[in-house]
């Protein structure tokens, strides 16, 4: 698995999954907390309303207690009590109502025109016989009972019906029902405000989660890019060391040898007989042959530095040309092998180049077969030789990093795996087979499109 895949699978993907899980958990917990908060607010408001109702009715009772407790039951005393109650108001919609046990309206500051009317069969918007229920509650002396109904809200100036909660008591000496009610619409307003604040807090929390996760993803991607760039630099340095070694050990030494021979032959030609001159001429011809070898070496290294033919003619012809530069090497191809992404084609070309170099330098092979096969999904490169082989494990082991053995093989393996491919090496005394298999469109192409600066 290459570095780019590790970044996706072991860093970015878990962070995205964690983001989703955290978001769902936060959303679930937030909804639960909002619901709990609503219940607390609603319960507190209702309890407060109920206490207010009891206090208001107790206040009204104290206002007329001197009359009610006087023992008088005449019309004048009762009228005085009704007048006091009619004047008692504690808000724009806070008033007291007074009914006789038979349902007749005795006092109501908002319905003065209906005083004296029997309201026993009056129903609210939901069809509840509220006056009849008030009377039953008062007669039963249900001191802790609160009654919910729907009634006009006079302060709004319209006929809108609003939920209301009432509290009533009985005055059995006079056969009266005394009560008051409070509207419950402010509870809905308080709950709506709580919902709004909760929604704002949840949104702010989710934004923080996304921001932190986005920053984490950016850090992971940046670290991955830095590691990948460092890895590419290390590979480049190793390639440079390899080419420097080839130049020093191959071309430089040959050029020095040719230079020394030519200088020696020039001195011989200056003071030599005809026979000696002929011998010297033969040596110079040998030097010309060696210069041809140097030229071939330069061409080989030039191909290694920048294979222009790969860009111009494609992988198949580039490999055919590369194979032509090595004695005893033969190239064949089968299937669809062209039209590969540039990075994939370059990885296969470099692998073939490194494998052929190893065979040329170390295997003493008499025959080399380079085969390129392609189908709809994969392209496979096979390099087979009949050389003396080597121990694959000893060249690819961890210890080799410290002693400088097998660097070329590991570079080949890393290059193929970076393109989501696989490199297999099988070797024995009868020969060696290197097999590189890559997808026609690998994950690296997706990452190159996503991060185009990485390919530069």
N, C-alpha and C positions, 0 to 999 in steps of 0.2 A: 504494500500500500504506500503510495507516494505522499509527499508532504502536503500537497494541496488537498488530497482526499482526507488526510488526517485532520486538517483544519475544519473541513466541512462536517465530518462525521463525529469528531471528538471535541469540538469546541463550539461551532456555530449552531449545529443542530440541537445539542443539549440546552444551550441558552434560549433558543426559540421555544423549545418544549417547556423549559422552566418559566418563560414569560407567559405562555398560555396557561400553565397550571396556576401560577401566581395570580394572573388576571381572573381566572375562574374562581379561585379561592377568595380573593378580595371581593369580587362581585357577590358571591354567595354570602360571605360574612357581612358585607355591607347591607345587603337586603334584609338579612336577619336582624341586624342591629337597628335598621330603620323601622322595621316592623315592631321590634321591642320598644323603641323610642315612641312610636305612635301610640302604642298601648299605654305606656307610662303617662304620656301627655294627656291622652284622652281620659284615662282614669283619674288623673290629678285634677283636670278641668271639671269633670263631672262631680267629683267629690267637693270641689270648691263651690260649684253651683248649688249643690244640695245644702251645704252649710249656710250659704247665703240665703237660700229660700227659708230655711228654718229660722234664721235670725230675723229676716224681714217679717215673717208671720208673728214671731215672738214680739217684735217691735210694735206691730199693729195691735196685738192683744194688750200690751201694756198701755197703749194709747187710749183704749176704751175700757180697760179693766175697772176703773172707778165707777163706770156706769153699769157694766155687766155684773159686777160683784155687789152692787148696791141693793139688789133684791127687787128693784122696781122692774116692771114688765109693761109699762104703759107705752103708748105710741110716741110720746114726747121724748122719753128716754132713748127709745130705739132710734128715733130720727136723729137725735144728737150723736149717737154712735155712728150712724151711717154717714153723717156729715163729716165727722172726723176721718173716717176711712176714705172717703172720696177725696179729701185734700191730701192724703198721704201718697206721695210719689217719690221714688228713690232714683229714678233716671227717666230718660225720654220714653222708655218703654217699660218702666217699673211702676206698676200700679197694683191695687188690690181689688178683688171682686168679692161680691157678697150675694149669696142666694139663700132662699128659704128652702126647707126640706122638700117642698112640693115642686121646686124647680123655678120659682119666680125670681127674676133678677131684681135685687134690692139696691145694689150700688156698683157702679163701674164708671170710672172717670173717662173712659174712651168710648162708652156706649150709653151716654145719658139719655138718648132718645128711645132706648129700648128698656129703660128701667120700668118695672111693673109687668113686663112681658114674661110669660112662662116659657122657659128655655129647656124644659125637660127633654124634649126630643131633638135638641140641636146636635148635629153631627159635625165632625171635622172633615178634612179632605180625604181621610182614609176610612171614613164611615164609622168612627168611634163615637158612641154616645157619651161625650165627655161630661156633660152636666149631671146626667144620671150617675156616672161613675164617681164624680166628686161627692155627690150626696151619699153614696154607699160607703165610700172611704171614710167620710166624716162620721157617719153613724157607727161604723165599725171601730172607730178610734184607732186607725192604723197610723200611728205617729211616725213611723220610719218608712212610709210608702210614698214614692214619688211617681207622678203620672206623666207619661209622654203623649203629646198630641201635636197637631199642626194648627197654627192660628195666624191671623193677620199681624204683620209688624207695622204698627201705626207710624213709626218715625220715618219710614221710607217713603211715605206719601203715596203708596200704591197698594194694590190688593194682593201683593205677593204673600204666599203662605210659607211660613218658616217653622221648622221643628221647635218645639217648646217643651219645657219640663215644669210641672206645677207641684205645689205642696199645699194641702188643705187641712184644716182642722174643723171640728164641730163645736157650735155653741148651743148645746141642747136646751138650755133654759129658754132661749128665744127661738129655737128651731132653725138656726142659721148654719150656713157653710161659709167659712172665711178662708180665703186662699190668695196666692199670687203665683206668678210663673216667670221664668227667665228664658230668653231665646238661646238656642244652642248653635247658631250659625258661626259664632266666633270660635267655636271648637274646630270647625272645618278650616277656618282661616289659619288657626294656629298649626293645625296638622299640615296644611299646604306649605306654610313657611318652613316647617321642620323638614318636609320632603325636599324643598328647594335647597336648603342648606346641606342636607345629606347628599343630594345629587351633585352639588358643587364640590363637596369634599371628596366624593368618590371619583369624579372626573379629574380633580387635581392629583389624587393618589395614583390613578391609572397613568396620567401623563408622566409622573415621576418614575413609575415603573418602566414605562417605555423609554424614557430618557436614559435611565441607568442601564437598561438592557442594550439600548443602541450604542451607548458609550462603551459597554463591555464588548459588544460585537466589533466595534471599531478598533479597540485595543487588540483583540484576538487576531483580527485580520491584519493589522499593522505588524504585530509580532510574527505572524506567519509569513508575511511578505519579507520582513527583515531576515528571517531564518532562510527563506528560499533564496533571497538575493545572496546571502552569505554562502549558502551551499553552491550556488552557481559560480560565485567568485572562487571558491575553493577548487571546483572542477576546472575552471578556466586556468587557475594557477598550475594545476597538475598537467593540463594539456600543454601549457607553455613550457613547463619543465621537460615534458616528453619531447616536444619539438626542439627545445634547446639541446637536449641530449642527442637527438638524431643529427642535428646540424654539427654538433661538436664531434661526435663519434664517427659520423659518416662523411659528410661533405667536407668539413674542415680538414680532417685528416687526409682525405684523398687529394684535396687541392694542395696541401702542403707537400705530399709525396710527389705529385706531378710537378710542382714548382722546383723541388730539389732535383728531380730527374732532368728537367729541362735545363736548369743551370749547369748541371754536370755535363750534359750532352753538348751544350754550347761551348764549354771549355774544351771538350774533346774534339769538336769540329775545327776549332781554331788551330790546333797543332796536331793534326792527324793525317795519316796516309789515306789513300783512296779506299783501301780495304777497311780501315778503321771508320772512315766516313760512312761507308755502306752499313756497317754494324750500328753506328750511331743513328743513322736514318731509320733503321728498323726499330730502335728504341723510341724514337720520336713518334713513329706510327703507333707504337703501343700506347704512348701517352695520349694520342688522339682517341684511341679506343676507350681509355680510362676517362677522358673528358666526356665522351658520350655517356658513360655510366654515371658520371657526376650530373650531367644534364637530366638523365632519367630520375636520379634521386631528387633533384630540385623539383622536377615536375610532380613527383609523388608527394613531396612535402607541401607543395603549393596546392595540390588537390586537397590535402588534409586541412590546410588553413581556410580555404574558402572554395567549396565545390560549385563553381558557377554552372556547370553542366546540369547539376541537380535542379537549379531554378529554371534553366532554359529548356531542358529536354525531358525532365521528369526522372523518377527514381529508377525505372527499368534501364534506360539508356545510361544513366550515371553509373549504375552498378556494372553494366556491361563494359563501360570505359575503364572503370576502376579495376575490374578483373583482368582486362587486357594488359594492364601495367605489371602484372605479377606472372612470372613464368609458371607453367604447369597448371594454371588456373583456367577453369571453364565455367561459363555462366549460362543458365537456362531460366526461363520464366514460364508461368502457366496461370491462366485466369486473369481477372481484373486486378492489376497491380498499380495502375496510375491513378491520378486524381486524388491523391492523399493530401491531407493538410500538411503544410510546410514543416511543422514541428515533428510530425510523425515520420515523414519522409526523411528528414534530416537525422532523426534518431536511428532509423534503420541503416542509413548510409554510413554514419559514424560507427555503428556496430560492425558492419561489414569491413570497413576500413581497419578498425582495430584488430578484428579477428584475422584478417589477411596479413597484417603486420606481424602478429604473433606467430602465424604459421611460417611466414617468410624468415623470421629471425630464429625461431626455436625448434620448429617441428621436423625439419629435414624431410619434408613431404615431397613425394614424387608426383602426386596428383591432388588437385584441389577442385572441389565442385561447389559452386555458389548457385543456389536455387531460390527463386522468388515465386511464391504462390499467393493467389488472392481469390477471395470469394465475396459474397455480399456483405459480410460482417467483419472478416479478419484478413490481415495480410501477414504472411509468414515468410521469414528469411532463414535459410538453412545454409550453413557453411560447413562442409565436410572435407576432411583431409585424411591421408593415410600415413601421417607422421608418427613420431614416437610417443605422443601423448604426454600427459602430466597428471599429477594428483590434484583434482579440483578442490577438495576440501582444504588442503594445505595452502592453496592460493587464495581462497576466499574466506579463510578463518579470521577471527577477530585479531589474533596476534599479528597477522600480516600488516595491519595498519601501522604497527610500530616499527616493523623492519623493512617496509617499502616493497613487499612482495604482493603481487596480484592487484596492484592499483588499477592497471588497465582493465582487468576483468570486472572489478567492482564499478568502475566508471561505465562500462558497457551495461551492466545490470541496472545501475541507477538510472541511466539515460532511458532505457526501455521502460522501466517501472514508472518513471515520471510521465510517460504517455499512456499510463493505464495498461501496460503490456506485461509480458512475462518472458524472461530469458532463462533458458535451460542449457547447461553445458555437460556433455557426457564425453569422457575421455578414457582411453585404455591404450595399451601398447600397440594396438592395431590402428589407432587414429583417434581423431577428436571430431565431435559434431556440436556446433553451436546453433541453437534454434531460438529465434526471436519472433514472438507472436504479439501483434498489437491490434486493437480495434481500429476500424477505418475512421471512426469519429469518437475520440476518447474524451474523458472528463477534462483533460487539460485544455481541449478546445473551448469548452464552456467557460473555464476559468480565464483563458486568454481573452475571450470576448468580454468577460466581466471585469477583468483587470488588464486592459491592453498594455499598460506600461510595463508589465512583467516580461513581456516577450521581447522588449527592446534591449 
